[in-house]
Amino acid sequence: MLTLKQSRRLQTVLIATLAWLVALAIFFPIFWMILTSFKTEIDAFATPPQLFFTPTLENYVHIDERSDYFHFAWNSVVISFGSTLAGMLLAVPAAYSMAFFETKRTKSTLLWMLSTKMLPPVGVLVPIYLLFKDAGLLDTKTGLVIIYTLINLPIMVWMVYTYFKEIPKDILEAARLDGATPAQEIYRVLLPIGKGGLASTVLLSLILCWNEAFWSLNLTASSAAPLTAMVASYSSPEGLFWAKLSAVSTLACAPILIFGWLSQKQLVRGLSFGAVK
Amino acid sequence: MNNPSASLPSVAAARPAARRLSDRFADWLPKIVLAPTVVITLVAVYGYMIWTALLSLTNSRILPVWKFTGTGQYAKLFENERWGVAVENLIIFGVLFILVCLVIGVLLAILLDQKIRAEGALRTIYLYPMAISFIVTGTAWKWLLNPGLGLEKTLHDWGFESFSFDWLVNPDMVVYCLVIAAVWQSSGFVMAMFLAGLRGIDPDMVKAAQLDGASMPKIYRRIVLPSLKPVFFSAFVILSHIAIKSFDLVMALTGGGPGYASDLPATFMYQHAFTRGQMGLGAASAIVMLGGVLAILVPYLYSELRGKKHG
């Protein structure tokens, strides 16, 4: 018979094992993709699938020759950061207004903004495509920055709003009594206090923009195409080059996996839309 | 709710009249800074929605033609067998995806709530799929689910000859492949939301129930899960949003195939408006989709949130 203490320890070990097994299962597709990207095309099809093999960089070399990874990566960076910056410039004042100057209609306004996120983007694809064509915005980074800002704005307002809501109003009133202007209130008081929350909002926006594929596939051809479009261009149904496809996919998500791991707290907070503090 | 407009005037009243103007400006400021966001949302959503609605009443093919022909496109849409498949797929996909995500998310959250060492790392790994583009998810799962390559081949090689897993190429089952990949991507996110909810529960309540001799499963069923109702609601809202806009996943994983067996309304609309030169029909399908979402989701959203008395 186990003593109570032993059985409790056994339970802890079992739970930890289970948790790590789940983690392994969840991570497996990513792991396998990364592994495949270092195989030759022949190894990628080997029977049985090999865990141990001679790694090769040939897929990455091939990708670099065929399609200039850094061109797409640079587009992704510019678009993600541009749209996040624009989004924050709009969202922070809006959230500030909603959180600290609440009126009867604030709640409805916020709800209405969020409800627009429920609408499928295809509903507005045709007009936006036509408009972009006329305005010369098709296949431009500016065009994508505008679109991404539009689609992420409601979520960003909502997240910043929930963070601002947590800040006690007394602090702001004290600043106001000391003669702070609204702009000073935002830059001197709110932003420093809400730093953590804002950082996760920024990270969430960056990730959403980085991963966005609907608009980037439809509105870009080559000169402004981000990484998602590059991955899509490799996944044609007839050419089943798994190793190369894996390498492309790995390149597309590697920056997020790495930065995400380095800023775990913000990642979890941002990706749970602010639920995890 | 501490309304600042109630306390502001009292401060202003104590000051000389010259300050009044700037105070009035301060009263307006919140509305001014809110305006751009509201206007942008207004134009971006309603403007384009109306535009699409107008297009759906025309006979536009590759380019928009502004000659109204009535509701013919809608009649054509509902006679279209492919549209029926797409709608049915969205219902199956949406319901299964949301349900399975919620169940797995709750279970993972309870698992992680057992005071495990390295919880932070585990949490990040569980959430990783959410940080990855649907395009990449589609690619990774295309490999795993491909009968000639992934799971099926591996098991055959290990000697399980009779094992068969051809869902990806089976028109009747392909929609479940979408569910699998989408669940993989989103259940970690649901886990994170529920974990946050679990942490917010008063531990004394659980302890009291334990002292009364309630078993752990019973405590979870009777006390913990009911108090997580708001979390269920937020998770539901975000998951349905993901389900509705699942376009990239289908494109990357199945391309809508085999044939059009895994079409969703979003891919249907895209195909018709852009690759098959049927802009009017595509616009009509977009409007039907919008209408469906408005009819089902928005009333639910409002009734849930209006009733709540927080913030």
Interface residues (C-beta under 8 A of the other chain):
Chain A: T12 I15 A16 L18 A19 W20 V22 A23 I26 F27 P29 I30 W32 M33 T36 F45 T47 P48 P49 L90 A91 P93 A94 Y96 S97 M98 F100 F101 E102 T103 K107 T109 L111 W112 M113 L114 S115 T116 K117 M118 L119 P120 P121 V122 G123 V124 L125 V126 P127 I128 Y129 L130 L150 L153 P154 V157 K165 K169 E173 R176 L177 P182 I207 W210 N211 E212 A213 F214 L217 N218 L227 T228 V231 A232 S235 P237 W242 L245 S246 S249 A252 C253 I256 L257 G260 W261 Q264 K265 L267 V268 L271 S272 F273 A275 V276 K277
Chain B: M1 N2 N3 P4 S5 S7 V11 A26 L29 P30 K31 V33 L34 P36 T37 V38 I40 T41 A44 V45 G47 Y48 M49 W51 T52 L55 P64 L108 L111 L112 Q114 I116 R117 G120 A121 L122 R123 T124 I125 Y126 L127 Y128 P129 M130 A131 I132 S133 F134 I135 V136 T137 G138 T139 A140 W141 K142 W143 L144 L149 K153 T154 D157 W158 W184 G188 F189 A192 M193 L195 A196 G197 V231 S234 V237 I238 S240 H241 I244 K245 F247 D248 M251 A252 G255 G257 P265 A266 M269 Y270 A273 F274 M279 G282 A283 A286 I287 M289 L290 V293 L294 L297 V298 L301 Y302 L305 G311
